[in-house]
Amino acid sequence: MTTEHSLNSTLDATALSEQLGLAGSVVDAASLENSIKLFAAQKIVLPTLGELAEPQRIDSSITKGVDKNAADPRNLFRVHWYNNLAGEKIEVPDHVVLPPSLTGVESPIIVVFGDRFPMITAHKVLAAYSCFVPRVITGQFDPTRHRAVWPSTGNYARGGIAISRLMGTRGVAVLPAGMSQERFDWLDKWVADPADIVRTPGTESNVKEIYDACNEMDKDPGNFILNQFCEFGNPVGHYEVTGRALAHAFEHVKANGHSGIRLAAFTSATGSAGTIAAGDRLKDIYGTKIVAVEALECPTMLENGFGEHNIQGIGDKHVPLIQNVMNTDVVVGISDKATDELDVLFNTPAGHKYLADRHQATPELIEALPHFGFSSICNVLAAIKTAKLLGYGANDAIVTVATDGGDLYTSERKKTVATKYPNGFSEVDAAEVFSEHLGSVSTDNMIDCTERDRNRIFNLGYYTWVEQQGTPLAVFEARRSQSFWRMVRSFAPVWDNLITEFNARVARIAK
């Protein structure tokens, strides 16, 4: 019995396949054939999720001599955590262990870097690949008649445009007009037509406006919406690929100077709730606690609240359909005042000098800090708060991700400096920022979740997904059970087999 067949008795298989991307067999043979012919003509080969999770299985000759930022389909084989900044494959995911002199807690905080991913210098290109590939290999997406539409608050849209280009397809980015200028500068260079950048009203907190634009675009049968917030390929990809990478980084740290540690917690800003699915794998392996993080200025999980914030990339004002809420242990709110100001501390000479002189920051740590984007800083602050709330010590490691780097926020940093430090950012300013945001981290704005807390947060998603977006109630409710999520993750080997079959058919035609 296939994964798909086992669902038919309790869930709407059509909704699972069409709305959520959970198809385990070919849906449209003619569309699949069109993709195979296109890929054969353009010499496109697809990596499996298993290969991206264990890139040592990938022949290094595939990407040899290929610029990691080029629109070259061979860069699909770099969509993993095992790249260095030059795009070369490495043995262990690049990471840093933050010391107590910076964090103020004894717990080792392991941060794995996402700006090593190709093309967009952010790990969202993995989410885009994980959402798109299942649609292609099952014949749901037809490159001869569909445009791939990528709704996002920034990095996923960029990742989608990159994956579209690499897979010979036209892509459309849908994102709020108020996002960082660097995102739009990148898109301007990568889209086929300026009209393929759709700017919706607002900023990070205006996800509903993105959905409204996509629902309007969906009326055109030539548009295929790949909504990261409800495409279950997103958490499947992160469970398989990101989860294994984080486990590997932890084991490396444990084997190199931290022999007595356990992996106590994983912190992740929810965003589309793809990355946090890596925590499900870590919990399966180590019993790791899963910490969901959001902006304090928009405390949706914390208080069913609303608002606007500048921690770009983490989303808010709704609970994503793909978020495994009932597996969450802790919820944390982080202020964008902290991420804005620490971004300046981490990326200025005055900040670096202060950290080196007053907090013994090593040259290696100073070099690493500019690779923390806004949501990365947010994840680190959440790790510190978690260590304090749960009383963690030196043997309780916390792992998190730096989803992107500070170079995506240069324009935002200039705004912060101009607004808050008109005379320039000095060492005195650095001391004040450190004292406020790292030297006195509290356990305010946190929930150590009970079952009632989880149910409250879970129920909040009803209004978005059932009432507004038309998700069948049975599908929505099924997500309360961990058996549903195990079923979802069981698609990974099914899709890998379909990718292998797809590549074989492409190869036969290409000959």
Secondary structure, 3 states (H helix, E strand, C coil): CCCCHHHCCCCCHHHHHHCCCCCCCCCCHHHHHHHHHHHHHHCCCCCCHHHHHCHHHCCHHHCCCCCCCCCCHHHHHHCCCCECCCCCECCCCCEEEECHHHHCCCCCEEEEECCCCCCCCECHHHHHHHHHHHHHHCCCCCCCCCEEEEECCCHHHHHHHHHHHHCCCCEEEEEECCCCHHHHHHHHHHCCCHHHEEEECCCCCCHHHHHHHHHHHCCCCCEEECCCCCCCHHHHHHHHHHHHHHHHHHHHHHHCCCCCCEEEEEEEECCCCCHHHHHHHHHHHHCCEEEEEEECCCCHHHHCCCCCCCCCCCCCCCCCCCCCHHHCCEEEEECHHHHHHHHHHHCCHHHHHHHHHHHCCCHHHHHHHHHCCHHHHHHHHHHHHHHHHCCCCCCEEEEEEECECHHHHHHHHHHHHHHHCCCCCCHHHHHHHHHHHCCCCCCCCEEECCHHHHHHHHHHHHHHHHHHCCCCHHHHHHCCCHHHHHHHHCHHHHHHHHHHHHHHHHHHHHC
